[in-house]
């Protein structure tokens, strides 16, 4: 009778796991290989989401162009039709699409790990840290100690003195500017509010999921997630009830607890994808093309009846939820369906825009103000103003993408690979989780 082999010790299992992990660690890429990653649709990525990310990135840039170009170059853009400007100033929803995708992609990573038995905090935070912090702090430091000292760029920093901007920059460095400054000044990077929201999400989600998995079972988990989804809407309703004539721009827009709808919805999609994929696939398949139609309709309704500076019950209380719902339908369409929309979003032309979208978001405002320094500011008719707006916006998109692409090759890609090499040294423990 053969004897059952003795179980391996914990130390032996750890060494075996580390050995296997190191075997798949990627070597440091050469320049041609790093350049190739800009255009390669990597395994495990959803190609349609790359397209959605790239297009949303362009919407964000166009929104900021519509906000700042007419203000800084009034002669050139005075003749722009108000309806045209209003449309582009309603494309703020691009950031909310990013929120839903971040919630889905990060939630899927964490839930797959939990499904195998252990989340692996250290490996997760190593990867996220090398992905987020270096380029953020590089751009933020340049903003505080270089760009904020350029006199012609004073409008970007609220016309405050350099000393005031430096004095208030501690909140940006600690990812607290969305609560300390809101959308006000002195602020080294007013648009970094969304990065604060995402960073709070990255910090809280792993621990929240571990607690959820440890103390709940079955249907209680998604029910509690839906309960969390109600928090941002309830918070906005409370603020509106206190001040019905308020708008969302100054404080509701940048704060995590009032603008987190999309991130939570993305986590709910991830839960369905990982634990109920067959049912989710069947449900979305029944909706068919109605999935993306509902997504576009939700976003269009927020553009029509909402706004960052528009007071009222819908703009304050519901528009973020509706936009997040619309983005959720678009993500579901991209993940579960094969139709003309997903095939369009899966074209490789969007892949490099998606790869550099993080850096593009960080630097686009500086590119806009760089453009002010040499773009001619002279009167135009309506047709000329329209052409100038489109041309200047295209310059901002192209220059931002090129600078972001170079930064990706020099900084982001090497750090991403370094984070991956370090993370595999601390693999999550694998065991059969309780039912």
C-alpha positions in Angstrom: 0.0 0.0 0.0 1.5 3.3 -1.1 1.9 6.1 1.4 0.3 9.4 0.7 3.1 12.0 0.3 3.5 14.4 3.2 2.2 17.9 2.5 4.7 20.5 1.7 5.6 22.9 4.4 4.5 26.6 4.1 8.1 27.7 3.4 8.4 25.1 0.6 5.1 26.2 -0.9 6.3 29.8 -0.8 9.7 28.9 -2.5 7.9 26.9 -5.2 5.4 29.7 -5.8 8.2 32.3 -6.0 10.2 30.1 -8.4 7.2 29.7 -10.7 6.5 33.4 -10.6 10.0 34.4 -11.4 10.0 32.1 -14.3 7.3 34.2 -16.0 8.8 37.6 -15.0 9.3 39.8 -18.0 12.8 40.9 -18.8 13.5 44.6 -19.1 12.3 45.5 -22.6 14.4 47.1 -25.3 13.4 50.4 -26.9 11.8 48.6 -30.0 9.9 46.2 -27.7 8.7 49.1 -25.4 7.6 51.0 -28.5 5.7 48.0 -29.7 3.7 47.8 -26.5 2.1 51.2 -27.5 0.3 49.5 -30.4 0.0 45.9 -29.1 -3.4 44.7 -27.8 -2.1 42.8 -24.8 -3.4 39.5 -23.6 -6.1 39.8 -21.0 -7.1 43.3 -22.1 -10.5 44.0 -23.6 -9.8 45.7 -27.0 -13.1 47.5 -27.0 -12.3 49.1 -23.6 -9.0 50.3 -25.0 -11.1 52.1 -27.7 -13.5 53.5 -25.1 -10.5 54.7 -23.0 -8.8 56.4 -26.0 -12.0 58.2 -27.2 -12.9 59.3 -23.6 -9.4 60.7 -23.3 -10.0 62.9 -26.4 -13.4 64.0 -25.0 -11.6 65.2 -21.8 -9.1 67.2 -23.8 -11.8 68.7 -25.9 -13.8 69.7 -22.8 -10.8 71.5 -21.4 -10.1 73.2 -24.7 -13.7 74.5 -24.7 -13.3 75.8 -21.2 -9.9 77.5 -21.5 -9.4 78.5 -25.2 -12.3 81.1 -25.3 -11.3 82.5 -21.9 -7.6 82.9 -22.8 -8.0 83.9 -26.5 -11.3 85.8 -26.5 -10.7 87.6 -29.8 -10.2 84.4 -31.7 -13.1 82.6 -30.3 -15.7 85.3 -29.5 -17.7 84.4 -32.7 -18.0 80.7 -31.7 -21.7 79.7 -31.6 -22.9 79.3 -28.0 -24.5 76.0 -28.9 -21.2 74.6 -30.2 -19.4 75.7 -27.0 -22.2 74.4 -24.8 -22.0 71.0 -26.4 -18.2 70.6 -25.8 -18.5 72.0 -22.3 -20.9 69.1 -21.6 -18.3 66.5 -22.4 -17.0 66.4 -18.8 -18.5 62.9 -18.7 -15.2 61.5 -20.2 -13.8 61.2 -16.7 -16.8 59.3 -15.4 -16.3 56.7 -18.2 -12.8 56.3 -16.9 -14.2 55.8 -13.4 -16.4 52.9 -14.5 -13.5 51.2 -16.4 -11.2 51.6 -13.5 -13.8 50.1 -11.1 -14.3 47.2 -13.5 -10.6 46.5 -14.3 -9.3 46.9 -10.8 -12.2 45.1 -9.3 -11.8 42.2 -11.7 -8.1 41.8 -10.7 -8.9 41.7 -7.0 -11.9 39.4 -7.3 -10.0 36.9 -9.4 -7.4 36.8 -6.7 -10.1 36.4 -4.0 -11.6 33.6 -6.0 -8.3 31.8 -5.8 -8.1 32.4 -2.1 -5.9 35.5 -1.3 -5.8 39.1 -2.5 -2.1 39.7 -2.1 -1.9 43.3 -0.9 1.8 43.8 -1.4 1.9 42.6 -5.0 -1.2 44.7 -5.8 0.1 47.9 -4.3 3.5 47.4 -5.9 2.0 47.3 -9.3 -0.4 50.2 -8.7 2.4 52.3 -7.0 4.8 51.9 -9.9 1.9 52.7 -12.3 0.6 55.8 -10.7 3.0 57.6 -8.4 6.2 58.3 -10.4 4.6 60.1 -13.3 2.1 61.9 -11.1 4.7 63.3 -8.8 7.0 64.1 -11.7 4.3 66.2 -13.4 3.1 67.7 -10.1 6.6 68.8 -9.1 7.1 70.4 -12.5 3.8 72.2 -12.1 4.6 73.5 -8.6 8.3 74.5 -9.2 8.3 75.4 -12.9 5.0 76.0 -14.6 3.5 77.9 -11.6 6.4 80.5 -12.0 5.5 81.3 -15.6 3.7 84.7 -15.4 1.8 84.1 -18.6 0.3 81.0 -17.2 -1.2 82.7 -14.1 -4.7 82.0 -15.2 -4.1 78.3 -14.8 -3.1 78.9 -11.1 -5.9 81.3 -10.3 -3.7 84.4 -10.6 -2.3 83.6 -7.2 1.3 84.2 -6.2 3.8 81.4 -6.6 4.3 81.3 -2.9 0.5 80.7 -2.4 0.5 77.9 -4.9 3.5 76.2 -3.3 2.0 76.7 0.2 -1.2 74.9 -0.9 0.5 72.1 -2.9 0.9 69.8 0.1 -2.8 68.7 -0.5 -1.9 67.7 -4.1 1.1 65.7 -3.0 -1.0 63.9 -0.4 -4.0 63.3 -2.8 -6.2 65.4 -0.7 -6.7 68.5 -2.9 -10.2 67.4 -3.9 -11.3 67.9 -0.2 -9.0 70.7 0.8 -9.2 72.9 -2.3 -12.1 71.5 -4.3 -12.0 73.2 -7.6 -10.7 76.4 -6.0 -7.2 78.0 -5.7 -4.4 78.1 -4.8 -4.2 74.7 -6.5 -1.2 73.3 -8.3 -3.3 71.0 -10.5 -7.1 71.6 -10.2 -7.8 68.8 -12.7 -6.0 66.2 -10.4 -9.2 65.9 -8.4 -10.2 62.8 -10.4 -6.8 61.3 -9.6 -7.5 61.9 -5.9 -10.8 60.1 -6.3 -9.2 57.1 -8.0 -6.4 56.9 -5.5 -8.8 56.9 -2.6 -10.6 54.0 -4.4 -7.3 52.1 -4.9 -6.5 52.5 -1.2 -9.9 51.5 0.2 -11.1 48.8 -2.2 -8.7 45.9 -1.4 -9.4 46.1 2.3 -13.1 46.6 1.8 -13.3 43.4 -0.5 -11.3 41.3 2.0 -13.7 42.3 4.8 -16.7 41.7 2.6 -15.4 38.2 1.7 -14.5 37.3 5.2 -17.8 38.3 6.9 -20.4 37.7 4.2 -21.6 35.0 1.9 -23.6 34.6 -1.2 -26.1 37.2 -2.2 -25.2 39.5 0.8 -22.0 40.6 -1.1 -23.7 42.2 -4.1 -26.4 43.6 -1.9 -23.8 45.4 0.2 -22.1 46.7 -3.0 -25.5 48.1 -4.1 -25.9 49.7 -0.7 -22.5 51.5 -1.2 -23.6 52.6 -4.6 -26.4 54.6 -2.9 -23.9 56.6 -0.8 -22.9 59.2 -3.5 -26.5 59.9 -4.5 -27.7 60.2 -0.9 -24.8 62.5 -0.2 -25.6 64.7 -3.1 -29.3 64.7 -2.1 -28.4 65.9 1.3 -26.3 68.8 -0.1 -29.1 69.8 -2.5 -31.6 69.7 0.4 -29.5 72.1 2.3 -29.0 74.5 -0.6 -31.4 73.9 -3.6 -29.8 76.6 -5.7 -26.3 75.2 -5.6 -24.3 73.7 -8.5 -22.0 70.7 -8.4 -18.8 72.4 -9.7 -17.0 73.7 -6.7 -17.3 70.9 -4.2 -19.6 68.0 -5.1 -17.8 67.4 -8.5 -14.3 66.8 -7.0 -15.1 64.9 -3.8 -14.8 61.1 -3.6 -17.9 60.3 -1.6 -20.1 62.5 -3.9 -18.6 61.4 -7.2 -17.9 57.7 -6.7 -20.9 56.2 -8.6 -18.9 55.1 -11.6 -16.2 53.3 -9.6 -18.8 51.3 -7.6 -20.7 50.4 -10.7 -17.5 49.2 -12.3 -16.9 46.9 -9.3 -20.4 45.5 -9.6 -19.7 44.7 -13.3 -16.5 43.0 -12.1 -18.4 40.9 -9.6 -20.8 39.8 -12.3 -18.0 39.0 -14.7 -15.9 36.9 -12.3 -18.6 35.1 -10.3 -21.7 35.1 -12.6 -20.2 35.4 -16.0 -22.6 33.0 -17.8 -25.7 34.7 -16.4 -24.3 38.2 -17.1 -23.4 37.2 -20.7 -26.9 35.8 -21.3 -28.6 38.9 -19.8 -26.5 41.3 -21.9 -27.1 39.1 -25.0 -30.8 39.5 -24.5 -30.4 43.3 -24.5 -28.3 43.1 -27.7 -27.8 46.5 -29.4 -30.0 48.1 -26.8 -27.0 47.9 -24.4 -25.0 50.6 -26.2 -28.2 52.5 -27.1 -29.1 52.8 -23.4 -25.5 53.8 -22.7 -25.6 56.6 -25.2 -29.1 57.7 -24.2 -28.1 58.0 -20.5 -25.0 60.2 -21.3 -27.1 62.3 -23.8 -29.7 63.0 -21.1 -27.0 64.2 -18.7 -25.6 66.4 -21.5 -29.1 67.8 -22.2 -30.5 68.4 -18.7 -27.3 68.4 -16.6 -24.2 70.5 -16.3 -21.4 71.3 -13.8 -22.7 74.8 -13.2 -26.4 74.2 -13.6 -28.4 74.2 -10.4 -31.4 72.0 -9.9 -32.5 68.6 -8.6 -31.3 66.5 -11.6 -27.9 68.2 -12.2 -27.0 68.0 -8.5 -28.5 64.7 -7.3 -28.8 62.4 -10.3 -26.6 63.3 -13.3 -23.5 61.5 -12.0 -25.5 58.4 -11.4 -27.1 58.6 -14.9 -23.7 59.1 -16.6 -22.2 56.3 -14.6 -25.1 54.1 -15.6 -24.6 55.0 -19.3 -20.8 54.3 -19.1 -21.7 50.9 -17.4 -23.9 49.9 -20.4 -21.0 50.9 -22.8 -18.5 48.8 -20.8 -21.0 45.9 -20.7 -21.4 46.2 -24.5 -17.6 46.2 -25.0 -17.0 43.2 -22.6 -19.8 40.9 -23.5 -21.0 41.6 -27.1 -19.6 41.4 -30.5 -21.3 44.1 -32.7 -20.4 47.0 -34.9 -19.7 49.2 -31.8 -17.2 46.8 -30.2 -15.5 46.1 -33.5 -15.1 49.9 -34.0 -13.7 50.4 -30.5 -11.4 47.4 -31.0 -9.5 49.0 -33.9 -5.8 49.2 -33.2 -5.8 53.0 -33.9 -7.3 53.5 -30.4 -4.7 51.4 -28.6 -1.8 53.9 -28.3 -4.3 56.6 -27.2 -5.4 54.2 -24.4 -1.9 53.4 -23.4 -0.9 57.0 -22.9 -4.2 58.3 -21.6 -3.0 58.6 -18.0 -0.1 60.9 -18.9 -2.2 62.7 -21.5 -4.6 63.6 -18.7 -1.8 64.9 -16.5 -0.1 67.1 -19.1 -3.0 68.3 -21.3 -3.6 71.5 -19.4 0.1 72.5 -19.8 -0.1 71.9 -23.5 -3.2 74.1 -23.7 -1.4 76.9 -22.0 1.7 76.4 -24.1 -0.5 76.9 -27.1 -1.7 80.2 -25.8 1.8 81.6 -26.0 2.0 81.5 -29.8 -1.5 81.0 -31.1 -2.7 84.2 -32.9 -5.4 86.0 -31.0 -7.3 88.0 -33.6 -10.9 88.4 -34.5 -12.6 85.9 -36.8 -16.1 85.3 -38.2 -18.1 82.3 -37.2 -16.6 80.0 -39.8 -13.1 81.2 -38.9 -13.7 80.8 -35.2 -15.0 77.2 -35.7 -12.0 76.3 -37.8 -9.5 77.9 -35.3 -11.1 76.0 -32.4 -11.0 72.7 -34.2 -7.4 73.3 -35.4 -6.1 74.4 -32.0 -7.9 71.5 -30.2 -6.3 69.1 -32.7 -2.9 70.6 -32.0 -3.5 70.0 -28.2 -4.6 66.4 -28.7 -1.6 65.6 -31.0 1.1 67.3 -28.9 -0.3 65.9 -25.7 -0.4 62.4 -27.2 3.2 62.7 -28.5 4.6 64.0 -25.2 2.7 61.4 -23.3 3.9 58.7 -25.7 7.5 59.7 -25.1 7.0 59.8 -21.4 5.4 56.3 -21.6 8.6 55.0 -23.3 11.0 56.8 -21.0 9.2 56.6 -17.7 6.0 54.7 -17.6 6.8 51.5 -19.4 10.1 50.8 -17.6 8.4 51.4 -14.3 5.5 49.2 -15.2 7.8 46.4 -15.9 9.9 47.0 -12.8 6.7 46.9 -10.7 5.7 43.6 -12.4 9.1 42.1 -11.6 8.9 43.1 -8.0 5.3 42.0 -7.6 6.0 38.4 -8.7 8.3 38.0 -5.7 5.3 38.4 -3.4 2.6 36.2 -5.0 -0.8 35.8 -3.4 -1.3 32.6 -1.5 -3.5 30.2 -3.3 -6.0 27.9 -1.5 -9.6 26.8 -1.9 -11.8 29.6 -0.5 -14.9 28.8 1.5 -18.1 28.7 -0.4 
